[in-house]
């Protein structure tokens, strides 16, 4: 069994000596990556951010077992240009705005019980999020 710090590739902060100079492996790796990005910048495609958030609920309706899956998906759009996580950050912002718009008594509340879907989903749609509901 290896002792801590021995026999592992991941000791990136412990310097190694190359040509009489001590360098950190992580610094070398970062420089190689930076060099390759610079040399190949024209070959690197623009990055697109795609996201999917989903929730699965299981229960009974009219005595019949049901499963409901709700998916919220986001595809690249100029509206999200500066974001890499539009679905995550905008969802949190929407929830905070809805909570502030309808304050409740102090205490602990589950987010899904604090405001209803009828006010939440239209806010998502305004931001071009796609919503799908699958019931089985």
N, CA, C and O of each residue as an XYZ file, in Angstrom:
544
protein
N       0.843     -1.181      0.000
C       0.000      0.000      0.000
C       0.891      1.250      0.000
O       1.854      1.337      0.762
N       0.558      2.201     -0.856
C       1.333      3.435     -0.926
C       1.111      4.277      0.318
O       0.014      4.326      0.875
N       2.182      4.936      0.738
C       2.032      5.917      1.808
C       1.535      7.212      1.172
O       1.764      7.439     -0.016
N       0.853      8.073      1.949
C       0.354      9.334      1.377
C       1.459     10.093      0.654
O       2.549     10.285      1.192
N       1.167     10.519     -0.561
C       2.104     11.311     -1.348
C       3.076     10.490     -2.169
O       3.843     11.054     -2.950
N       3.068      9.168     -2.016
C       3.988      8.328     -2.780
C       3.241      7.543     -3.833
O       2.101      7.127     -3.624
N       3.891      7.343     -4.966
C       3.341      6.470     -5.985
C       2.078      6.982     -6.647
O       1.317      6.200     -7.218
N       1.842      8.285     -6.579
C       0.643      8.839     -7.203
C       1.052      9.867     -8.251
O       1.990     10.638     -8.051
N       0.359      9.866     -9.332
C       0.631     10.818    -10.402
C       0.153     12.213    -10.016
O       0.673     13.197    -10.541
N      -0.809     12.328     -9.126
C      -1.480     13.589     -8.847
C      -0.779     14.548     -7.923
O      -1.419     15.495     -7.465
N       0.501     14.374     -7.611
C       1.202     15.317     -6.749
C       1.695     16.494     -7.583
O       2.894     16.639     -7.820
N       0.750     17.342     -8.029
C       1.070     18.408     -8.974
C       1.807     19.588     -8.347
O       2.426     20.374     -9.064
N       1.753     19.725     -7.027
C       2.410     20.870     -6.388
C       3.847     20.576     -5.982
O       4.610     21.505     -5.719
N       4.228     19.316     -5.926
C       5.599     18.968     -5.540
C       6.506     19.144     -6.752
O       6.346     18.454     -7.759
N       7.466     20.076     -6.653
C       8.330     20.350     -7.808
C       9.133     19.132     -8.259
O       9.485     18.259     -7.466
N       9.407     19.108     -9.560
C      10.305     18.131    -10.158
C      11.451     18.925    -10.787
O      11.302     20.104    -11.109
N      12.575     18.272    -10.954
C      13.716     18.970    -11.542
C      13.852     18.581    -13.009
O      13.894     17.402    -13.361
N      13.920     19.611    -13.853
C      14.091     19.404    -15.296
C      15.230     20.308    -15.736
O      15.142     21.531    -15.625
N      16.299     19.702    -16.235
C      17.448     20.491    -16.711
C      18.018     21.398    -15.638
O      18.469     22.503    -15.939
N      18.007     20.953    -14.397
C      18.568     21.750    -13.303
C      17.625     22.800    -12.746
O      18.005     23.563    -11.858
N      16.408     22.848    -13.251
C      15.421     23.830    -12.782
C      14.255     23.095    -12.135
O      13.730     22.132    -12.695
N      13.853     23.556    -10.951
C      12.707     22.939    -10.284
C      11.417     23.616    -10.766
O      11.294     24.841    -10.746
N      10.473     22.795    -11.196
C       9.179     23.304    -11.668
C       8.073     22.417    -11.112
O       8.276     21.238    -10.824
N       6.899     23.020    -10.971
C       5.736     22.249    -10.545
C       5.132     21.567    -11.776
O       4.976     22.200    -12.821
N       4.795     20.292    -11.658
C       4.188     19.596    -12.801
C       2.936     20.303    -13.335
O       2.714     20.332    -14.546
N       2.124     20.865    -12.450
C       0.906     21.541    -12.903
C       1.244     22.778    -13.735
O       0.542     23.083    -14.699
N       2.313     23.492    -13.369
C       2.729     24.655    -14.160
C       3.145     24.232    -15.566
O       2.819     24.906    -16.543
N       3.867     23.113    -15.666
C       4.289     22.602    -16.975
C       3.064     22.207    -17.798
O       2.951     22.563    -18.971
N       2.161     21.476    -17.176
C       0.939     21.059    -17.879
C       0.150     22.259    -18.380
O      -0.304     22.271    -19.524
N      -0.018     23.276    -17.524
C      -0.761     24.471    -17.936
C      -0.091     25.181    -19.108
O      -0.776     25.644    -20.020
N       1.229     25.272    -19.098
C       1.946     25.921    -20.208
C       1.784     25.141    -21.507
O       1.629     25.741    -22.571
N       1.816     23.822    -21.435
C       1.631     22.997    -22.636
C       0.213     23.204    -23.184
O       0.029     23.345    -24.393
N      -0.775     23.220    -22.305
C      -2.161     23.445    -22.741
C      -2.307     24.829    -23.367
O      -2.891     24.964    -24.442
N      -1.779     25.862    -22.699
C      -1.854     27.227    -23.240
C      -1.189     27.312    -24.622
O      -1.733     27.927    -25.539
N      -0.009     26.690    -24.764
C       0.697     26.696    -26.049
C      -0.145     26.040    -27.136
O      -0.253     26.564    -28.245
N      -0.744     24.889    -26.815
C      -1.546     24.177    -27.811
C      -2.802     24.957    -28.190
O      -3.218     24.935    -29.349
N      -3.399     25.635    -27.240
C      -4.580     26.465    -27.551
C      -4.176     27.604    -28.470
O      -4.862     27.884    -29.453
N      -3.051     28.272    -28.154
C      -2.568     29.376    -29.001
C      -2.271     28.904    -30.410
O      -2.686     29.541    -31.378
N      -1.555     27.791    -30.536
C      -1.175     27.267    -31.855
C      -2.378     26.811    -32.670
O      -2.349     26.878    -33.899
N      -3.429     26.353    -32.012
C      -4.575     25.756    -32.706
C      -5.861     26.548    -32.547
O      -6.948     26.004    -32.746
N      -5.759     27.822    -32.194
C      -6.947     28.629    -31.906
C      -7.971     28.594    -33.042
O      -9.175     28.529    -32.794
N      -7.490     28.637    -34.291
C      -8.435     28.657    -35.421
C      -9.143     27.323    -35.614
O     -10.163     27.267    -36.300
N      -8.633     26.262    -35.035
C      -9.250     24.933    -35.173
C     -10.235     24.622    -34.043
O     -10.998     23.660    -34.124
N     -10.212     25.434    -33.004
C     -11.070     25.171    -31.843
C     -12.449     25.747    -32.118
O     -12.588     26.955    -32.308
N     -13.475     24.897    -32.143
C     -14.824     25.398    -32.440
C     -15.386     26.229    -31.295
O     -14.990     26.081    -30.138
N     -16.311     27.097    -31.648
C     -17.021     27.859    -30.621
C     -17.760     26.874    -29.718
O     -18.265     25.848    -30.174
N     -17.812     27.201    -28.457
C     -18.455     26.309    -27.494
C     -19.940     26.647    -27.368
O     -20.320     27.815    -27.285
N     -20.749     25.629    -27.355
C     -22.187     25.780    -27.145
C     -22.552     25.098    -25.838
O     -22.040     24.027    -25.512
N     -23.431     25.727    -25.108
C     -23.851     25.161    -23.829
C     -25.267     24.605    -23.962
O     -26.196     25.334    -24.308
N     -25.424     23.327    -23.687
C     -26.718     22.665    -23.674
C     -26.947     22.175    -22.252
O     -26.033     21.643    -21.622
N     -28.148     22.348    -21.750
C     -28.435     21.906    -20.383
C     -29.766     21.188    -20.338
O     -30.668     21.455    -21.133
N     -29.867     20.281    -19.402
C     -31.151     19.643    -19.109
C     -31.254     19.476    -17.594
O     -30.336     18.977    -16.944
N     -32.361     19.894    -17.065
C     -32.691     19.674    -15.659
C     -33.970     18.855    -15.657
O     -34.863     19.095    -16.470
N     -34.064     17.904    -14.762
C     -35.302     17.129    -14.721
C     -35.622     16.710    -13.302
O     -34.755     16.633    -12.431
N     -36.886     16.444    -13.109
C     -37.375     15.944    -11.825
C     -38.307     14.776    -12.116
O     -39.067     14.795    -13.084
N     -38.238     13.770    -11.272
C     -39.102     12.602    -11.417
C     -39.912     12.479    -10.137
O     -39.369     12.439     -9.034
N     -41.217     12.421    -10.314
C     -42.116     12.239     -9.170
C     -42.889     10.935     -9.329
O     -43.348     10.602    -10.422
N     -43.024     10.214     -8.243
C     -43.780      8.960     -8.268
C     -44.854      9.029     -7.200
O     -44.624      9.531     -6.100
N     -46.033      8.519     -7.540
C     -47.133      8.523     -6.579
C     -48.342      7.832     -7.164
O     -48.238      7.039     -8.101
N     -49.502      8.150     -6.590
C     -50.763      7.564     -7.052
C     -51.740      8.673     -7.386
O     -51.809      9.702     -6.713
N     -52.491      8.430     -8.449
C     -53.582      9.330     -8.811
C     -54.773      8.452     -9.135
O     -54.694      7.571     -9.991
N     -55.868      8.695     -8.451
C     -57.080      7.881     -8.621
C     -56.765      6.400     -8.404
O     -57.302      5.541     -9.104
N     -55.897      6.103     -7.436
C     -55.570      4.720     -7.101
C     -54.598      4.041     -8.045
O     -54.278      2.868     -7.855
N     -54.118      4.754     -9.062
C     -53.204      4.172    -10.041
C     -51.808      4.760     -9.834
O     -51.641      5.973     -9.712
N     -50.808      3.869     -9.798
C     -49.432      4.358     -9.675
C     -49.054      5.163    -10.908
O     -49.329      4.761    -12.038
N     -48.426      6.292    -10.676
C     -48.010      7.178    -11.770
C     -46.570      7.623    -11.555
O     -46.088      7.712    -10.425
N     -45.907      7.897    -12.651
C     -44.591      8.524    -12.635
C     -44.672      9.730    -13.559
O     -45.141      9.633    -14.693
N     -44.212     10.856    -13.060
C     -44.198     12.082    -13.857
C     -42.758     12.555    -13.936
O     -42.074     12.686    -12.920
N     -42.311     12.808    -15.152
C     -40.972     13.351    -15.379
C     -41.157     14.702    -16.055
O     -41.823     14.808    -17.084
N     -40.565     15.724    -15.471
C     -40.602     17.061    -16.063
C     -39.164     17.433    -16.428
O     -38.258     17.365    -15.597
N     -38.978     17.827    -17.686
C     -37.651     18.196    -18.186
C     -37.655     19.661    -18.597
O     -38.590     20.136    -19.241
N     -36.612     20.359    -18.223
C     -36.393     21.730    -18.671
C     -35.070     21.707    -19.425
O     -34.026     21.389    -18.856
N     -35.123     22.047    -20.711
C     -33.909     22.025    -21.527
C     -33.610     23.411    -22.089
O     -34.507     24.207    -22.366
N     -32.330     23.661    -22.243
C     -31.865     24.933    -22.783
C     -30.843     24.620    -23.875
O     -29.920     23.832    -23.667
N     -31.016     25.236    -25.020
C     -30.075     25.112    -26.126
C     -29.397     26.454    -26.330
O     -29.894     27.470    -25.845
N     -28.282     26.485    -27.030
C     -27.577     27.751    -27.237
C     -28.497     28.826    -27.831
O     -29.310     28.554    -28.714
N     -28.345     30.028    -27.330
C     -29.149     31.156    -27.791
C     -28.342     32.419    -27.497
O     -27.673     32.489    -26.466
N     -28.389     33.421    -28.383
C     -27.645     34.658    -28.125
C     -28.013     35.293    -26.777
O     -27.198     35.986    -26.168
N     -29.235     35.051    -26.325
C     -29.674     35.595    -25.038
C     -28.770     35.116    -23.892
O     -28.609     35.810    -22.888
N     -28.185     33.922    -24.054
C     -27.351     33.339    -23.007
C     -25.876     33.545    -23.261
O     -25.054     32.942    -22.571
N     -25.503     34.379    -24.229
C     -24.114     34.559    -24.616
C     -23.115     34.569    -23.475
O     -22.130     33.833    -23.527
N     -23.333     35.378    -22.444
C     -22.316     35.427    -21.385
C     -22.399     34.280    -20.366
O     -21.547     34.188    -19.482
N     -23.399     33.416    -20.474
C     -23.582     32.358    -19.475
C     -23.096     31.011    -19.993
O     -23.183     30.729    -21.188
N     -22.584     30.182    -19.089
C     -22.313     28.792    -19.427
C     -23.268     27.877    -18.671
O     -23.225     26.657    -18.834
N     -24.116     28.453    -17.860
C     -25.066     27.663    -17.072
C     -26.400     28.391    -16.938
O     -26.930     28.532    -15.836
N     -26.933     28.849    -18.057
C     -28.151     29.657    -18.026
C     -29.270     28.976    -17.241
O     -29.940     29.615    -16.429
N     -29.470     27.700    -17.479
C     -30.573     26.984    -16.837
C     -30.405     26.982    -15.316
O     -31.380     27.161    -14.586
N     -29.205     26.785    -14.849
C     -28.961     26.739    -13.409
C     -29.105     28.119    -12.783
O     -29.861     28.289    -11.826
N     -28.395     29.098    -13.307
C     -28.401     30.413    -12.671
C     -29.726     31.135    -12.843
O     -30.190     31.791    -11.910
N     -30.349     31.030    -14.016
C     -31.623     31.717    -14.219
C     -32.740     31.064    -13.414
O     -33.632     31.759    -12.929
N     -32.707     29.748    -13.265
C     -33.704     29.077    -12.430
C     -33.632     29.581    -10.997
O     -34.664     29.844    -10.379
N     -32.433     29.717    -10.468
C     -32.271     30.213     -9.099
C     -32.785     31.645     -8.984
O     -33.437     31.998     -8.001
N     -32.494     32.461     -9.979
C     -32.954     33.851     -9.963
C     -34.482     33.934    -10.035
O     -35.106     34.703     -9.304
N     -35.070     33.137    -10.918
C     -36.541     33.119    -11.040
C     -37.162     32.713     -9.704
O     -38.106     33.349     -9.236
N     -36.635     31.660     -9.097
C     -37.170     31.191     -7.818
C     -37.067     32.290     -6.762
O     -38.024     32.527     -6.026
N     -35.925     32.959     -6.679
C     -35.751     34.031     -5.691
C     -36.742     35.163     -5.942
O     -37.316     35.702     -4.996
N     -36.949     35.528     -7.206
C     -37.891     36.604     -7.515
C     -39.320     36.227     -7.132
O     -40.063     37.050     -6.598
N     -39.697     34.984     -7.406
C     -41.045     34.536     -7.053
C     -41.234     34.456     -5.541
O     -42.310     34.767     -5.030
N     -40.212     34.048     -4.841
C     -40.283     33.993     -3.376
C     -40.438     35.396     -2.808
O     -41.255     35.617     -1.914
N     -39.664     36.344     -3.319
C     -39.739     37.725     -2.835
C     -41.065     38.388     -3.199
O     -41.531     39.276     -2.485
N     -41.673     37.964     -4.298
C     -42.942     38.547     -4.731
C     -44.116     38.071     -3.876
O     -45.173     38.701     -3.879
N     -43.944     36.971     -3.146
C     -45.042     36.407     -2.357
C     -44.503     35.912     -1.013
O     -44.451     34.705     -0.780
N     -44.100     36.834     -0.122
C     -43.497     36.409      1.138
C     -44.458     35.579      1.993
O     -45.663     35.830      2.031
N     -43.895     34.599      2.666
C     -44.668     33.758      3.586
C     -44.131     33.962      4.987
O     -43.149     34.671      5.206
N     -44.802     33.323      5.928
C     -44.337     33.398      7.309
C     -42.912     32.866      7.394
O     -42.549     31.948      6.658
N     -42.100     33.435      8.288
C     -40.750     32.902      8.456
C     -40.791     31.419      8.812
O     -41.711     30.953      9.484
N     -39.808     30.706      8.365
C     -39.730     29.281      8.638
C     -39.077     28.570      7.474
O     -38.531     29.201      6.569
N     -39.139     27.268      7.506
C     -38.538     26.458      6.463
C     -39.624     25.992      5.512
O     -40.623     25.407      5.928
N     -39.417     26.258      4.229
C     -40.374     25.867      3.200
C     -39.622     25.183      2.076
O     -38.551     25.642      1.678
N     -40.161     24.099      1.562
C     -39.582     23.479      0.367
C     -39.834     24.422     -0.808
O     -40.927     24.976     -0.919
N     -38.848     24.617     -1.688
C     -39.040     25.547     -2.809
C     -40.292     25.248     -3.620
O     -41.013     26.161     -4.023
N     -40.550     23.947     -3.858
C     -41.701     23.597     -4.691
C     -43.037     23.883     -4.009
O     -44.076     23.882     -4.669
N     -43.027     24.128     -2.699
C     -44.277     24.444     -2.019
C     -44.437     25.944     -1.816
O     -45.493     26.395     -1.371
N     -43.419     26.713     -2.130
C     -43.453     28.145     -1.860
C     -44.201     28.928     -2.928
O     -44.870     29.917     -2.625
N     -44.091     28.496     -4.156
C     -44.854     29.128     -5.247
C     -45.328     28.014     -6.162
O     -44.773     26.915     -6.164
N     -46.359     28.310     -6.938
C     -46.923     27.235     -7.757
C     -46.338     27.230     -9.175
O     -45.788     28.223     -9.650
N     -46.477     26.104     -9.811
C     -45.943     25.898    -11.148
C     -46.579     26.858    -12.145
O     -45.938     27.260    -13.116
N     -47.821     27.224    -11.914
C     -48.515     28.127    -12.842
C     -47.795     29.470    -12.970
O     -47.892     30.111    -14.016
N     -47.077     29.910    -11.937
C     -46.323     31.160    -12.046
C     -44.872     30.911    -12.461
O     -44.214     31.797    -13.006
N     -44.389     29.721    -12.203
C     -42.978     29.405    -12.456
C     -42.696     29.089    -13.926
O     -41.788     29.676    -14.514
N     -43.448     28.184    -14.521
C     -43.183     27.763    -15.895
C     -43.250     28.902    -16.913
O     -42.406     28.950    -17.808
N     -44.212     29.819    -16.817
C     -44.204     30.935    -17.781
C     -42.915     31.772    -17.720
O     -42.465     32.305    -18.734
N     -42.334     31.878    -16.528
C     -41.070     32.605    -16.405
C     -39.946     31.868    -17.140
O     -39.078     32.489    -17.754
N     -39.979     30.547    -17.064
C     -38.984     29.762    -17.805
C     -39.167     29.951    -19.306
O     -38.199     30.135    -20.044
N     -40.414     29.904    -19.743
C     -40.696     30.033    -21.181
C     -40.295     31.410    -21.711
O     -39.875     31.520    -22.863
N     -40.416     32.460    -20.900
C     -39.983     33.797    -21.319
C     -38.491     33.796    -21.659
O     -38.030     34.594    -22.476
N     -37.750     32.900    -21.027
C     -36.304     32.822    -21.227
C     -35.923     31.727    -22.226
O     -34.769     31.304    -22.293
N     -36.902     31.284    -22.990
C     -36.730     30.292    -24.060
C     -36.329     28.910    -23.556
O     -35.700     28.147    -24.289
N     -36.678     28.580    -22.330
C     -36.455     27.227    -21.828
C     -37.601     26.359    -22.345
O     -38.752     26.795    -22.376
N     -37.286     25.151    -22.744
C     -38.320     24.209    -23.200
C     -38.715     23.299    -22.033
O     -37.863     22.796    -21.300
N     -40.006     23.106    -21.883
C     -40.514     22.297    -20.784
C     -41.282     21.119    -21.364
O     -42.144     21.292    -22.226
N     -40.968     19.930    -20.890
C     -41.681     18.720    -21.327
C     -42.147     17.980    -20.082
O     -41.423     17.882    -19.091
N     -43.352     17.468    -20.151
C     -43.920     16.682    -19.044
C     -44.349     15.336    -19.593
O     -45.148     15.254    -20.525
N     -43.802     14.272    -18.996
C     -44.106     12.915    -19.446
C     -44.765     12.187    -18.275
O     -44.179     12.077    -17.198
N     -45.968     11.698    -18.484
C     -46.693     10.971    -17.443
C     -46.819      9.530    -17.876
O     -47.225      9.243    -19.003
N     -46.466      8.613    -16.972
C     -46.625      7.196    -17.295
C     -47.211      6.459    -16.101
O     -47.424      5.249    -16.167
